[in-house]
Amino acid sequence: MTCCRETLGTVLARSLGVHVPDPALITIDRAFVAANEHISALGKRRMKAGLCFGSRFLGKELPTPGQDTRFDTESLIDSAVKIYGFDLAFQNCDRQPANPNCLIKDGHVVAFDFERAFEFLGWRKGAEIIPALYPNRMWGARTHVLYWVACKQRAKINAFVDTLGAFDSKAFDAALLSLPSDWSVPAKAIIRHVREMQDGLPGFRDNLLGVAAP
């Protein structure tokens, strides 16, 4: 499920104007896992053979946006607000100051790590799907790493909501054709989520502007 969320989150974010690293699906074989067992052992999760999500390496020593970052260009501000809007719209609840999952490169804030997106899908625990941990889609709005930028940008938040309202899922549907067939169920749930927000766009706009108020 993590691979599915990462992939669909990255593809959807890019289609809504969020800057993300180039994504890819990578097949890892058992020989690669065995050769890198010492690296896998350092993390919380063990590496497994099979289909995995990957993205282009952004580079070394890139800055992380924080309270001391000067957001003094339109491109920096615009890219930050789009990440904030996407994370709240699609319940990506963990882009917090201690875990920013974004870097500044070429004048934009670039987002990565979407494994906690789509909380409304619930979470798999073994063979069981457990309910969403944070059913309120605006959870974490004021602790988000980019809240302090977005809260001053009412017009740009409105522009992101307009982009969401105009989003055509055909391009997203086309991207799904190259993905594993068993991802169709969560993908359809994501599209339903988009359409529900589009149908209730004034309410979503009001909620987003409300939680993003200074």
C-alpha positions as CSV (number, residue, x, y, z in Angstrom):
1,M,0.0,0.0,0.0
2,T,2.9,2.4,0.7
3,C,4.2,2.0,-2.9
4,C,0.7,2.7,-4.2
5,R,0.2,5.8,-2.0
6,E,3.7,7.2,-3.0
7,T,3.1,6.7,-6.7
8,L,-0.5,8.0,-6.9
9,G,0.3,10.9,-4.5
10,T,3.3,12.0,-6.6
11,V,1.4,11.6,-9.9
12,L,-1.7,13.5,-8.6
13,A,0.4,16.2,-7.0
14,R,2.3,16.9,-10.2
15,S,-0.9,17.0,-12.2
16,L,-2.1,19.8,-9.8
17,G,1.0,21.9,-10.2
18,V,3.0,20.7,-7.2
19,H,6.8,20.4,-7.8
20,V,7.9,16.8,-7.2
21,P,10.9,14.8,-8.3
22,D,10.5,12.7,-11.4
23,P,8.8,9.4,-10.2
24,A,9.5,5.9,-11.4
25,L,8.4,2.3,-10.5
26,I,11.4,0.1,-10.0
27,T,11.5,-3.7,-9.8
28,I,14.0,-4.9,-7.2
29,D,15.2,-8.5,-7.4
30,R,16.3,-10.8,-4.6
31,A,19.9,-10.4,-5.5
32,F,19.8,-6.6,-5.0
33,V,18.1,-7.1,-1.6
34,A,20.8,-9.6,-0.5
35,A,23.6,-7.2,-1.7
36,N,22.1,-4.3,0.3
37,E,20.9,-6.2,3.4
38,H,23.3,-4.1,5.6
39,I,21.5,-0.9,4.5
40,S,18.1,-2.4,4.9
41,A,18.9,-3.4,8.4
42,L,19.5,0.2,9.4
43,G,15.9,1.2,8.7
44,K,12.6,0.5,10.4
45,R,11.4,-1.5,7.4
46,R,13.1,-4.4,5.7
47,M,13.8,-4.2,2.0
48,K,11.7,-6.6,-0.1
49,A,12.0,-7.8,-3.6
50,G,9.3,-6.7,-6.0
51,L,7.8,-3.5,-7.3
52,C,8.9,-0.3,-5.5
53,F,8.5,3.4,-5.8
54,G,11.5,5.6,-6.7
55,S,12.1,9.2,-7.6
56,R,15.0,11.2,-9.1
57,F,17.6,12.3,-6.5
58,L,17.3,16.0,-6.0
59,G,20.9,16.6,-5.0
60,K,23.0,17.1,-1.9
61,E,22.9,19.8,0.7
62,L,19.6,21.4,-0.5
63,P,17.9,23.7,2.1
64,T,14.8,22.7,3.9
65,P,12.2,25.5,4.2
66,G,11.8,26.8,7.7
67,Q,10.9,29.9,9.7
68,D,14.3,31.5,8.8
69,T,13.8,30.9,5.0
70,R,13.2,34.1,3.0
71,F,10.2,33.5,0.8
72,D,10.8,36.5,-1.4
73,T,10.0,35.2,-4.9
74,E,6.7,34.3,-6.5
75,S,7.9,30.9,-7.4
76,L,8.9,30.0,-3.9
77,I,5.7,31.3,-2.4
78,D,3.5,29.7,-5.1
79,S,5.2,26.3,-4.8
80,A,4.8,26.3,-1.0
81,V,1.1,27.2,-1.1
82,K,0.4,24.4,-3.6
83,I,2.1,21.8,-1.4
84,Y,0.1,23.1,1.6
85,G,-3.2,23.0,-0.3
86,F,-2.5,19.5,-1.7
87,D,-1.6,18.0,1.7
88,L,-4.8,19.3,3.2
89,A,-7.0,18.3,0.3
90,F,-5.6,14.8,0.2
91,Q,-4.9,14.2,3.9
92,N,-1.1,14.0,3.7
93,C,-0.8,14.5,7.5
94,D,2.9,14.2,8.2
95,R,4.6,17.1,6.5
96,Q,5.5,18.7,9.8
97,P,8.5,20.8,11.0
98,A,10.2,17.7,12.4
99,N,9.5,15.8,9.2
100,P,9.3,18.4,6.4
101,N,9.6,16.1,3.4
102,C,10.4,19.0,1.1
103,L,13.5,20.9,-0.1
104,I,14.2,24.1,-2.0
105,K,15.7,23.6,-5.5
106,D,15.9,25.9,-8.5
107,G,13.6,28.5,-6.8
108,H,10.8,26.2,-5.9
109,V,9.8,24.1,-2.9
110,V,9.9,20.5,-4.1
111,A,7.7,17.9,-2.2
112,F,8.4,14.2,-1.8
113,D,7.2,11.4,0.4
114,F,3.5,10.9,0.0
115,E,3.1,7.7,1.9
116,R,0.7,9.2,4.4
117,A,-1.5,10.7,1.8
118,F,-5.1,9.6,1.3
119,E,-6.0,8.9,4.9
120,F,-9.6,8.3,3.8
121,L,-8.4,5.0,2.3
122,G,-7.7,3.6,5.8
123,W,-4.6,1.6,6.5
124,R,-3.7,-2.0,6.0
125,K,-2.7,-4.1,9.0
126,G,-1.9,-7.5,7.8
127,A,-5.0,-8.6,5.9
128,E,-7.2,-6.1,7.7
129,I,-8.0,-2.5,6.6
130,I,-8.3,-0.3,9.7
131,P,-10.2,3.1,9.5
132,A,-8.5,6.4,8.8
133,L,-6.5,7.6,11.8
134,Y,-7.4,11.3,11.1
135,P,-10.8,11.4,9.3
136,N,-10.8,15.2,9.5
137,R,-9.2,16.2,6.2
138,M,-7.9,19.4,7.7
139,W,-5.9,17.6,10.4
140,G,-2.5,19.2,11.0
141,A,-3.3,22.4,9.1
142,R,-1.7,24.8,11.5
143,T,1.3,22.6,12.3
144,H,2.1,22.0,8.7
145,V,5.7,23.0,7.9
146,L,4.5,25.5,5.3
147,Y,1.5,26.9,7.2
148,W,3.3,30.1,8.1
149,V,3.8,30.8,4.4
150,A,0.3,29.8,3.3
151,C,-1.5,31.7,6.0
152,K,-0.5,35.0,4.4
153,Q,-1.5,34.0,0.8
154,R,-5.3,34.0,0.6
155,A,-5.2,34.7,-3.2
156,K,-2.8,31.8,-3.9
157,I,-4.9,29.4,-1.8
158,N,-8.0,30.5,-3.8
159,A,-6.0,29.8,-7.0
160,F,-5.1,26.3,-5.8
161,V,-8.7,25.6,-5.1
162,D,-9.6,26.8,-8.6
163,T,-7.1,24.4,-10.0
164,L,-8.6,21.6,-8.0
165,G,-12.0,22.6,-9.2
166,A,-10.9,22.5,-12.9
167,F,-9.0,19.2,-12.5
168,D,-9.9,16.7,-15.2
169,S,-9.2,13.1,-14.0
170,K,-8.7,11.9,-17.6
171,A,-5.0,12.5,-17.4
172,F,-4.8,10.8,-14.1
173,D,-6.8,7.9,-15.4
174,A,-4.4,7.6,-18.4
175,A,-1.4,7.4,-16.0
176,L,-3.1,4.5,-14.2
177,L,-2.9,2.4,-17.3
178,S,0.8,1.8,-16.7
179,L,0.3,0.9,-13.0
180,P,-0.5,-2.4,-11.4
181,S,-4.1,-3.4,-11.9
182,D,-4.8,-4.0,-8.2
183,W,-4.2,-0.3,-7.6
184,S,-7.5,0.5,-9.4
185,V,-9.6,0.3,-6.3
186,P,-7.7,3.0,-4.3
187,A,-7.2,5.0,-7.4
188,K,-11.0,5.1,-8.0
189,A,-11.5,6.1,-4.3
190,I,-9.1,9.0,-4.9
191,I,-11.0,10.1,-8.0
192,R,-14.2,10.0,-6.0
193,H,-12.6,12.1,-3.3
194,V,-11.6,14.7,-5.9
195,R,-15.1,14.8,-7.4
196,E,-16.7,15.1,-3.9
197,M,-14.4,18.1,-3.3
198,Q,-15.3,19.5,-6.7
199,D,-19.0,19.1,-6.1
200,G,-18.7,20.9,-2.7
201,L,-16.0,23.3,-3.8
202,P,-17.4,26.4,-2.0
203,G,-17.4,24.5,1.3
204,F,-13.9,23.1,0.8
205,R,-12.6,26.6,-0.1
206,D,-14.2,28.1,3.1
207,N,-12.7,25.3,5.2
208,L,-9.2,25.7,3.7
209,L,-9.2,29.4,4.0
210,G,-10.5,29.1,7.6
211,V,-7.8,26.8,8.8
212,A,-5.1,28.7,6.9
213,A,-6.0,32.0,8.5
214,P,-3.2,33.7,10.4
